[in-house]
Amino acid sequence: MLVVEILGGPRPRSRRRRPRRADPEAEPGELPFTRVTIVEAEPLAGEAEAAGWLERTAGDAEARDEAVDDAMWLLNQALHAQRASAADPYAPEVSAAQALVVRLGYGTGTQVVEGRFSEARELPLGKGPRWRPKAEDLRPQERLAAVLGGRERIDACETLLLRARADIEGERVREAALQLRIALEALLVELRGALSDPDHVEDMGVLEARRGEVDSAAAAAIRGEPTEEQEAALEEILEVAERVVRRRRVLRG
């Protein structure tokens, strides 16, 4: 069960057709925040069993990361459905790194649907998904300044690969296949000859050689669902494509 609540901040004003006078020296108001509670309705034998489960899960990095990943997957499935249902292209998905706090706990049915627990632990946010590069390697602030200053541009393949990654992580294989198909076409044009590095040349050769696999998966996605083998191939090819983009970023500084 997924419970979403908006807490704090002023009540939203009704939409106005005309501008209203504003205090030019007014301080920004308190902002609301969203509390999301993922409830697994699995009854436990008693307080002792519940406490033991909490201690084991919170004390094991792999177990707590899995719990957070499962929760984020469910939340993003809901956000994806909301975006499509509302025809709102600006409704984003989210990551655990954006949370103010992440808690793991147990409680009664009444407690958990209100975002409360009998006992809980605040979890570290961790290092993020395995596929995400270290921010210090990519120096995003430097890149942002260069793009805004007109010294660099964002290639189409970069945006398309990010969308394909979001679809892969969200288990939307059909969308991932279609996104990766056009992302790969763009990458092979935009980054051809971008570096004289031997690893770059090798990876570009791999992507060119596996182009047909992506085409086949995309064709299967039009008809229905790609096979498990095609899904595995998409993930492998996406990782190579991401490595090409990341290498270009790192080596060009």
C-alpha positions as protocol buffer text, in pm:
chain_id: "A"
residue {
  index: 1
  type: MET
  ca { x: 0 y: 0 z: 0 }
}
residue {
  index: 2
  type: LEU
  ca { x: 120 y: 348 z: -89 }
}
residue {
  index: 3
  type: VAL
  ca { x: 20 y: 643 z: 132 }
}
residue {
  index: 4
  type: VAL
  ca { x: 100 y: 999 z: 14 }
}
residue {
  index: 5
  type: GLU
  ca { x: 48 y: 1306 z: 234 }
}
residue {
  index: 6
  type: ILE
  ca { x: 127 y: 1675 z: 188 }
}
residue {
  index: 7
  type: LEU
  ca { x: 244 y: 1824 z: 518 }
}
residue {
  index: 8
  type: GLY
  ca { x: 333 y: 2175 z: 635 }
}
residue {
  index: 9
  type: GLY
  ca { x: 344 y: 2498 z: 442 }
}
residue {
  index: 10
  type: PRO
  ca { x: 59 y: 2738 z: 360 }
}
residue {
  index: 11
  type: ARG
  ca { x: -259 y: 2626 z: 188 }
}
residue {
  index: 12
  type: PRO
  ca { x: -230 y: 2670 z: -190 }
}
residue {
  index: 13
  type: ARG
  ca { x: -399 y: 2983 z: -319 }
}
residue {
  index: 14
  type: SER
  ca { x: -668 y: 2959 z: -583 }
}
residue {
  index: 15
  type: ARG
  ca { x: -553 y: 3040 z: -935 }
}
residue {
  index: 16
  type: ARG
  ca { x: -605 y: 3401 z: -1034 }
}
residue {
  index: 17
  type: ARG
  ca { x: -661 y: 3543 z: -1376 }
}
residue {
  index: 18
  type: ARG
  ca { x: -489 y: 3871 z: -1292 }
}
residue {
  index: 19
  type: PRO
  ca { x: -164 y: 3955 z: -1113 }
}
residue {
  index: 20
  type: ARG
  ca { x: -193 y: 4066 z: -752 }
}
residue {
  index: 21
  type: ARG
  ca { x: 13 y: 4321 z: -565 }
}
residue {
  index: 22
  type: ALA
  ca { x: 311 y: 4164 z: -384 }
}
residue {
  index: 23
  type: ASP
  ca { x: 529 y: 4287 z: -100 }
}
residue {
  index: 24
  type: PRO
  ca { x: 871 y: 4339 z: -265 }
}
residue {
  index: 25
  type: GLU
  ca { x: 1049 y: 4271 z: 65 }
}
residue {
  index: 26
  type: ALA
  ca { x: 845 y: 3970 z: 171 }
}
residue {
  index: 27
  type: GLU
  ca { x: 1035 y: 3664 z: 289 }
}
residue {
  index: 28
  type: PRO
  ca { x: 959 y: 3334 z: 115 }
}
residue {
  index: 29
  type: GLY
  ca { x: 693 y: 3135 z: 295 }
}
residue {
  index: 30
  type: GLU
  ca { x: 727 y: 2791 z: 446 }
}
residue {
  index: 31
  type: LEU
  ca { x: 717 y: 2520 z: 182 }
}
residue {
  index: 32
  type: PRO
  ca { x: 511 y: 2204 z: 215 }
}
residue {
  index: 33
  type: PHE
  ca { x: 673 y: 1862 z: 184 }
}
residue {
  index: 34
  type: THR
  ca { x: 545 y: 1522 z: 82 }
}
residue {
  index: 35
  type: ARG
  ca { x: 555 y: 1222 z: 312 }
}
residue {
  index: 36
  type: VAL
  ca { x: 534 y: 887 z: 136 }
}
residue {
  index: 37
  type: THR
  ca { x: 479 y: 569 z: 335 }
}
residue {
  index: 38
  type: ILE
  ca { x: 515 y: 227 z: 175 }
}
residue {
  index: 39
  type: VAL
  ca { x: 325 y: -31 z: 379 }
}
residue {
  index: 40
  type: GLU
  ca { x: 388 y: -403 z: 344 }
}
residue {
  index: 41
  type: ALA
  ca { x: 84 y: -570 z: 499 }
}
residue {
  index: 42
  type: GLU
  ca { x: 266 y: -875 z: 633 }
}
residue {
  index: 43
  type: PRO
  ca { x: 153 y: -964 z: 988 }
}
residue {
  index: 44
  type: LEU
  ca { x: 427 y: -1045 z: 1237 }
}
residue {
  index: 45
  type: ALA
  ca { x: 383 y: -1280 z: 1533 }
}
residue {
  index: 46
  type: GLY
  ca { x: 444 y: -1010 z: 1790 }
}
residue {
  index: 47
  type: GLU
  ca { x: 658 y: -725 z: 1915 }
}
residue {
  index: 48
  type: ALA
  ca { x: 966 y: -946 z: 1955 }
}
residue {
  index: 49
  type: GLU
  ca { x: 953 y: -1073 z: 1596 }
}
residue {
  index: 50
  type: ALA
  ca { x: 892 y: -724 z: 1461 }
}
residue {
  index: 51
  type: ALA
  ca { x: 1183 y: -581 z: 1661 }
}
residue {
  index: 52
  type: GLY
  ca { x: 1411 y: -862 z: 1542 }
}
residue {
  index: 53
  type: TRP
  ca { x: 1317 y: -798 z: 1179 }
}
residue {
  index: 54
  type: LEU
  ca { x: 1388 y: -427 z: 1218 }
}
residue {
  index: 55
  type: GLU
  ca { x: 1728 y: -482 z: 1378 }
}
residue {
  index: 56
  type: ARG
  ca { x: 1833 y: -737 z: 1115 }
}
residue {
  index: 57
  type: THR
  ca { x: 1722 y: -526 z: 821 }
}
residue {
  index: 58
  type: ALA
  ca { x: 1853 y: -192 z: 950 }
}
residue {
  index: 59
  type: GLY
  ca { x: 2183 y: -349 z: 1050 }
}
residue {
  index: 60
  type: ASP
  ca { x: 2249 y: -513 z: 712 }
}
residue {
  index: 61
  type: ALA
  ca { x: 2353 y: -267 z: 437 }
}
residue {
  index: 62
  type: GLU
  ca { x: 2240 y: -497 z: 158 }
}
residue {
  index: 63
  type: ALA
  ca { x: 1901 y: -568 z: 320 }
}
residue {
  index: 64
  type: ARG
  ca { x: 1823 y: -203 z: 389 }
}
residue {
  index: 65
  type: ASP
  ca { x: 1934 y: -97 z: 40 }
}
residue {
  index: 66
  type: GLU
  ca { x: 1700 y: -360 z: -103 }
}
residue {
  index: 67
  type: ALA
  ca { x: 1414 y: -232 z: 113 }
}
residue {
  index: 68
  type: VAL
  ca { x: 1474 y: 126 z: -3 }
}
residue {
  index: 69
  type: ASP
  ca { x: 1506 y: 18 z: -367 }
}
residue {
  index: 70
  type: ASP
  ca { x: 1177 y: -173 z: -348 }
}
residue {
  index: 71
  type: ALA
  ca { x: 1003 y: 129 z: -195 }
}
residue {
  index: 72
  type: MET
  ca { x: 1142 y: 368 z: -458 }
}
residue {
  index: 73
  type: TRP
  ca { x: 1041 y: 130 z: -736 }
}
residue {
  index: 74
  type: LEU
  ca { x: 681 y: 128 z: -615 }
}
residue {
  index: 75
  type: LEU
  ca { x: 676 y: 506 z: -572 }
}
residue {
  index: 76
  type: ASN
  ca { x: 815 y: 566 z: -920 }
}
residue {
  index: 77
  type: GLN
  ca { x: 565 y: 323 z: -1071 }
}
residue {
  index: 78
  type: ALA
  ca { x: 291 y: 537 z: -919 }
}
residue {
  index: 79
  type: LEU
  ca { x: 452 y: 859 z: -1044 }
}
residue {
  index: 80
  type: HIS
  ca { x: 490 y: 711 z: -1392 }
}
residue {
  index: 81
  type: ALA
  ca { x: 122 y: 614 z: -1395 }
}
residue {
  index: 82
  type: GLN
  ca { x: 24 y: 960 z: -1269 }
}
residue {
  index: 83
  type: ARG
  ca { x: 233 y: 1131 z: -1539 }
}
residue {
  index: 84
  type: ALA
  ca { x: 67 y: 929 z: -1814 }
}
residue {
  index: 85
  type: SER
  ca { x: -282 y: 954 z: -1661 }
}
residue {
  index: 86
  type: ALA
  ca { x: -260 y: 1331 z: -1623 }
}
residue {
  index: 87
  type: ALA
  ca { x: -77 y: 1378 z: -1956 }
}
residue {
  index: 88
  type: ASP
  ca { x: 181 y: 1581 z: -1762 }
}
residue {
  index: 89
  type: PRO
  ca { x: 528 y: 1554 z: -1919 }
}
residue {
  index: 90
  type: TYR
  ca { x: 680 y: 1755 z: -1632 }
}
residue {
  index: 91
  type: ALA
  ca { x: 587 y: 1514 z: -1352 }
}
residue {
  index: 92
  type: PRO
  ca { x: 927 y: 1368 z: -1256 }
}
residue {
  index: 93
  type: GLU
  ca { x: 1033 y: 1042 z: -1099 }
}
residue {
  index: 94
  type: VAL
  ca { x: 1245 y: 1061 z: -783 }
}
residue {
  index: 95
  type: SER
  ca { x: 1539 y: 894 z: -609 }
}
residue {
  index: 96
  type: ALA
  ca { x: 1606 y: 818 z: -244 }
}
residue {
  index: 97
  type: ALA
  ca { x: 1889 y: 1072 z: -254 }
}
residue {
  index: 98
  type: GLN
  ca { x: 1627 y: 1347 z: -284 }
}
residue {
  index: 99
  type: ALA
  ca { x: 1456 y: 1249 z: 42 }
}
residue {
  index: 100
  type: LEU
  ca { x: 1494 y: 1461 z: 354 }
}
residue {
  index: 101
  type: VAL
  ca { x: 1491 y: 1144 z: 560 }
}
residue {
  index: 102
  type: VAL
  ca { x: 1431 y: 771 z: 502 }
}
residue {
  index: 103
  type: ARG
  ca { x: 1291 y: 560 z: 784 }
}
residue {
  index: 104
  type: LEU
  ca { x: 1233 y: 189 z: 822 }
}
residue {
  index: 105
  type: GLY
  ca { x: 998 y: 66 z: 1091 }
}
residue {
  index: 106
  type: TYR
  ca { x: 695 y: -131 z: 1199 }
}
residue {
  index: 107
  type: GLY
  ca { x: 366 y: -46 z: 1362 }
}
residue {
  index: 108
  type: THR
  ca { x: -3 y: -114 z: 1373 }
}
residue {
  index: 109
  type: GLY
  ca { x: -224 y: -59 z: 1072 }
}
residue {
  index: 110
  type: THR
  ca { x: -353 y: 267 z: 1211 }
}
residue {
  index: 111
  type: GLN
  ca { x: -2 y: 392 z: 1282 }
}
residue {
  index: 112
  type: VAL
  ca { x: 161 y: 314 z: 948 }
}
residue {
  index: 113
  type: VAL
  ca { x: -115 y: 464 z: 733 }
}
residue {
  index: 114
  type: GLU
  ca { x: -52 y: 789 z: 924 }
}
residue {
  index: 115
  type: GLY
  ca { x: 324 y: 768 z: 867 }
}
residue {
  index: 116
  type: ARG
  ca { x: 393 y: 671 z: 1231 }
}
residue {
  index: 117
  type: PHE
  ca { x: 566 y: 365 z: 1378 }
}
residue {
  index: 118
  type: SER
  ca { x: 590 y: 170 z: 1700 }
}
residue {
  index: 119
  type: GLU
  ca { x: 965 y: 155 z: 1637 }
}
residue {
  index: 120
  type: ALA
  ca { x: 1175 y: 291 z: 1351 }
}
residue {
  index: 121
  type: ARG
  ca { x: 1530 y: 351 z: 1234 }
}
residue {
  index: 122
  type: GLU
  ca { x: 1657 y: 640 z: 1024 }
}
residue {
  index: 123
  type: LEU
  ca { x: 1858 y: 499 z: 735 }
}
residue {
  index: 124
  type: PRO
  ca { x: 2167 y: 639 z: 563 }
}
residue {
  index: 125
  type: LEU
  ca { x: 2096 y: 722 z: 201 }
}
residue {
  index: 126
  type: GLY
  ca { x: 2391 y: 519 z: 77 }
}
residue {
  index: 127
  type: LYS
  ca { x: 2600 y: 567 z: -235 }
}
residue {
  index: 128
  type: GLY
  ca { x: 2320 y: 550 z: -489 }
}
residue {
  index: 129
  type: PRO
  ca { x: 2255 y: 301 z: -769 }
}
residue {
  index: 130
  type: ARG
  ca { x: 2549 y: 99 z: -898 }
}
residue {
  index: 131
  type: TRP
  ca { x: 2512 y: 248 z: -1248 }
}
residue {
  index: 132
  type: ARG
  ca { x: 2536 y: 607 z: -1135 }
}
residue {
  index: 133
  type: PRO
  ca { x: 2888 y: 754 z: -1172 }
}
residue {
  index: 134
  type: LYS
  ca { x: 3051 y: 950 z: -894 }
}
residue {
  index: 135
  type: ALA
  ca { x: 2957 y: 1317 z: -914 }
}
residue {
  index: 136
  type: GLU
  ca { x: 3316 y: 1426 z: -853 }
}
residue {
  index: 137
  type: ASP
  ca { x: 3428 y: 1234 z: -1162 }
}
residue {
  index: 138
  type: LEU
  ca { x: 3179 y: 1417 z: -1385 }
}
residue {
  index: 139
  type: ARG
  ca { x: 3218 y: 1760 z: -1221 }
}
residue {
  index: 140
  type: PRO
  ca { x: 2854 y: 1850 z: -1290 }
}
residue {
  index: 141
  type: GLN
  ca { x: 2880 y: 2210 z: -1167 }
}
residue {
  index: 142
  type: GLU
  ca { x: 3160 y: 2283 z: -1413 }
}
residue {
  index: 143
  type: ARG
  ca { x: 2960 y: 2125 z: -1696 }
}
residue {
  index: 144
  type: LEU
  ca { x: 2649 y: 2319 z: -1597 }
}
residue {
  index: 145
  type: ALA
  ca { x: 2841 y: 2647 z: -1607 }
}
residue {
  index: 146
  type: ALA
  ca { x: 2987 y: 2559 z: -1946 }
}
residue {
  index: 147
  type: VAL
  ca { x: 2646 y: 2474 z: -2091 }
}
residue {
  index: 148
  type: LEU
  ca { x: 2477 y: 2785 z: -1953 }
}
residue {
  index: 149
  type: GLY
  ca { x: 2769 y: 2993 z: -2074 }
}
residue {
  index: 150
  type: GLY
  ca { x: 2735 y: 2857 z: -2426 }
}
residue {
  index: 151
  type: ARG
  ca { x: 3076 y: 2688 z: -2424 }
}
residue {
  index: 152
  type: GLU
  ca { x: 2930 y: 2335 z: -2443 }
}
residue {
  index: 153
  type: ARG
  ca { x: 2607 y: 2177 z: -2549 }
}
residue {
  index: 154
  type: ILE
  ca { x: 2411 y: 1875 z: -2431 }
}
residue {
  index: 155
  type: ASP
  ca { x: 2411 y: 1606 z: -2699 }
}
residue {
  index: 156
  type: ALA
  ca { x: 2079 y: 1443 z: -2782 }
}
residue {
  index: 157
  type: CYS
  ca { x: 2216 y: 1100 z: -2694 }
}
residue {
  index: 158
  type: GLU
  ca { x: 2284 y: 1210 z: -2335 }
}
residue {
  index: 159
  type: THR
  ca { x: 1919 y: 1297 z: -2270 }
}
residue {
  index: 160
  type: LEU
  ca { x: 1791 y: 989 z: -2452 }
}
residue {
  index: 161
  type: LEU
  ca { x: 2022 y: 757 z: -2258 }
}
residue {
  index: 162
  type: LEU
  ca { x: 1900 y: 902 z: -1929 }
}
residue {
  index: 163
  type: ARG
  ca { x: 1543 y: 828 z: -2033 }
}
residue {
  index: 164
  type: ALA
  ca { x: 1638 y: 474 z: -2133 }
}
residue {
  index: 165
  type: ARG
  ca { x: 1808 y: 423 z: -1795 }
}
residue {
  index: 166
  type: ALA
  ca { x: 1498 y: 542 z: -1609 }
}
residue {
  index: 167
  type: ASP
  ca { x: 1286 y: 298 z: -1808 }
}
residue {
  index: 168
  type: ILE
  ca { x: 1525 y: 9 z: -1744 }
}
residue {
  index: 169
  type: GLU
  ca { x: 1529 y: 80 z: -1371 }
}
residue {
  index: 170
  type: GLY
  ca { x: 1151 y: 111 z: -1373 }
}
residue {
  index: 171
  type: GLU
  ca { x: 1121 y: -227 z: -1552 }
}
residue {
  index: 172
  type: ARG
  ca { x: 951 y: -63 z: -1848 }
}
residue {
  index: 173
  type: VAL
  ca { x: 1133 y: -276 z: -2102 }
}
residue {
  index: 174
  type: ARG
  ca { x: 927 y: -178 z: -2405 }
}
residue {
  index: 175
  type: GLU
  ca { x: 991 y: 191 z: -2349 }
}
residue {
  index: 176
  type: ALA
  ca { x: 1359 y: 124 z: -2275 }
}
residue {
  index: 177
  type: ALA
  ca { x: 1402 y: -62 z: -2604 }
}
residue {
  index: 178
  type: LEU
  ca { x: 1247 y: 220 z: -2805 }
}
residue {
  index: 179
  type: GLN
  ca { x: 1443 y: 490 z: -2621 }
}
residue {
  index: 180
  type: LEU
  ca { x: 1773 y: 306 z: -2655 }
}
residue {
  index: 181
  type: ARG
  ca { x: 1721 y: 253 z: -3025 }
}
residue {
  index: 182
  type: ILE
  ca { x: 1715 y: 624 z: -3106 }
}
residue {
  index: 183
  type: ALA
  ca { x: 1970 y: 703 z: -2832 }
}
residue {
  index: 184
  type: LEU
  ca { x: 2217 y: 464 z: -2993 }
}
residue {
  index: 185
  type: GLU
  ca { x: 2158 y: 610 z: -3339 }
}
residue {
  index: 186
  type: ALA
  ca { x: 2229 y: 958 z: -3203 }
}
residue {
  index: 187
  type: LEU
  ca { x: 2536 y: 847 z: -3006 }
}
residue {
  index: 188
  type: LEU
  ca { x: 2699 y: 674 z: -3302 }
}
residue {
  index: 189
  type: VAL
  ca { x: 2675 y: 1000 z: -3498 }
}
residue {
  index: 190
  type: GLU
  ca { x: 2741 y: 1254 z: -3223 }
}
residue {
  index: 191
  type: LEU
  ca { x: 3036 y: 1079 z: -3055 }
}
residue {
  index: 192
  type: ARG
  ca { x: 3207 y: 924 z: -3354 }
}
residue {
  index: 193
  type: GLY
  ca { x: 3568 y: 1045 z: -3340 }
}
residue {
  index: 194
  type: ALA
  ca { x: 3502 y: 1236 z: -3017 }
}
residue {
  index: 195
  type: LEU
  ca { x: 3816 y: 1088 z: -2858 }
}
residue {
  index: 196
  type: SER
  ca { x: 4136 y: 929 z: -2983 }
}
residue {
  index: 197
  type: ASP
  ca { x: 4137 y: 704 z: -2675 }
}
residue {
  index: 198
  type: PRO
  ca { x: 4165 y: 330 z: -2767 }
}
residue {
  index: 199
  type: ASP
  ca { x: 3893 y: 233 z: -2518 }
}
residue {
  index: 200
  type: HIS
  ca { x: 3656 y: 482 z: -2680 }
}
residue {
  index: 201
  type: VAL
  ca { x: 3725 y: 337 z: -3023 }
}
residue {
  index: 202
  type: GLU
  ca { x: 3669 y: -18 z: -2891 }
}
residue {
  index: 203
  type: ASP
  ca { x: 3340 y: 67 z: -2720 }
}
residue {
  index: 204
  type: MET
  ca { x: 3211 y: 249 z: -3026 }
}
residue {
  index: 205
  type: GLY
  ca { x: 3291 y: -64 z: -3227 }
}
residue {
  index: 206
  type: VAL
  ca { x: 3096 y: -276 z: -2980 }
}
residue {
  index: 207
  type: LEU
  ca { x: 2794 y: -47 z: -3004 }
}
residue {
  index: 208
  type: GLU
  ca { x: 2807 y: -49 z: -3383 }
}
residue {
  index: 209
  type: ALA
  ca { x: 2830 y: -429 z: -3385 }
}
residue {
  index: 210
  type: ARG
  ca { x: 2535 y: -470 z: -3146 }
}
residue {
  index: 211
  type: ARG
  ca { x: 2317 y: -216 z: -3319 }
}
residue {
  index: 212
  type: GLY
  ca { x: 2106 y: -494 z: -3470 }
}
residue {
  index: 213
  type: GLU
  ca { x: 2023 y: -635 z: -3126 }
}
residue {
  index: 214
  type: VAL
  ca { x: 1874 y: -303 z: -3022 }
}
residue {
  index: 215
  type: ASP
  ca { x: 1678 y: -280 z: -3348 }
}
residue {
  index: 216
  type: SER
  ca { x: 1537 y: -630 z: -3290 }
}
residue {
  index: 217
  type: ALA
  ca { x: 1439 y: -548 z: -2931 }
}
residue {
  index: 218
  type: ALA
  ca { x: 1270 y: -227 z: -3042 }
}
residue {
  index: 219
  type: ALA
  ca { x: 1079 y: -412 z: -3316 }
}
residue {
  index: 220
  type: ALA
  ca { x: 968 y: -667 z: -3055 }
}
residue {
  index: 221
  type: ALA
  ca { x: 859 y: -381 z: -2828 }
}
residue {
  index: 222
  type: ILE
  ca { x: 627 y: -252 z: -3101 }
}
residue {
  index: 223
  type: ARG
  ca { x: 458 y: -593 z: -3125 }
}
residue {
  index: 224
  type: GLY
  ca { x: 458 y: -672 z: -2752 }
}
residue {
  index: 225
  type: GLU
  ca { x: 723 y: -744 z: -2490 }
}
residue {
  index: 226
  type: PRO
  ca { x: 1090 y: -808 z: -2570 }
}
residue {
  index: 227
  type: THR
  ca { x: 1225 y: -1143 z: -2452 }
}
residue {
  index: 228
  type: GLU
  ca { x: 1434 y: -1185 z: -2136 }
}
residue {
  index: 229
  type: GLU
  ca { x: 1741 y: -1232 z: -2356 }
}
residue {
  index: 230
  type: GLN
  ca { x: 1668 y: -906 z: -2535 }
}
residue {
  index: 231
  type: GLU
  ca { x: 1616 y: -728 z: -2204 }
}
residue {
  index: 232
  type: ALA
  ca { x: 1956 y: -851 z: -2081 }
}
residue {
  index: 233
  type: ALA
  ca { x: 2116 y: -735 z: -2406 }
}
residue {
  index: 234
  type: LEU
  ca { x: 1957 y: -391 z: -2370 }
}
residue {
  index: 235
  type: GLU
  ca { x: 2107 y: -352 z: -2023 }
}
residue {
  index: 236
  type: GLU
  ca { x: 2451 y: -454 z: -2145 }
}
residue {
  index: 237
  type: ILE
  ca { x: 2442 y: -219 z: -2443 }
}
residue {
  index: 238
  type: LEU
  ca { x: 2309 y: 66 z: -2231 }
}
residue {
  index: 239
  type: GLU
  ca { x: 2600 y: 25 z: -1989 }
}
residue {
  index: 240
  type: VAL
  ca { x: 2848 y: 46 z: -2277 }
}
residue {
  index: 241
  type: ALA
  ca { x: 2675 y: 356 z: -2415 }
}
residue {
  index: 242
  type: GLU
  ca { x: 2677 y: 522 z: -2073 }
}
residue {
  index: 243
  type: ARG
  ca { x: 3047 y: 441 z: -2039 }
}
residue {
  index: 244
  type: VAL
  ca { x: 3119 y: 610 z: -2372 }
}
residue {
  index: 245
  type: VAL
  ca { x: 2941 y: 929 z: -2263 }
}
residue {
  index: 246
  type: ARG
  ca { x: 3103 y: 922 z: -1919 }
}
residue {
  index: 247
  type: ARG
  ca { x: 3453 y: 870 z: -2062 }
}
residue {
  index: 248
  type: ARG
  ca { x: 3409 y: 1163 z: -2297 }
}
residue {
  index: 249
  type: ARG
  ca { x: 3303 y: 1380 z: -2001 }
}
residue {
  index: 250
  type: VAL
  ca { x: 3596 y: 1272 z: -1782 }
}
residue {
  index: 251
  type: LEU
  ca { x: 3874 y: 1284 z: -2042 }
}
residue {
  index: 252
  type: ARG
  ca { x: 3768 y: 1614 z: -2194 }
}
residue {
  index: 253
  type: GLY
  ca { x: 3738 y: 1775 z: -1850 }
}
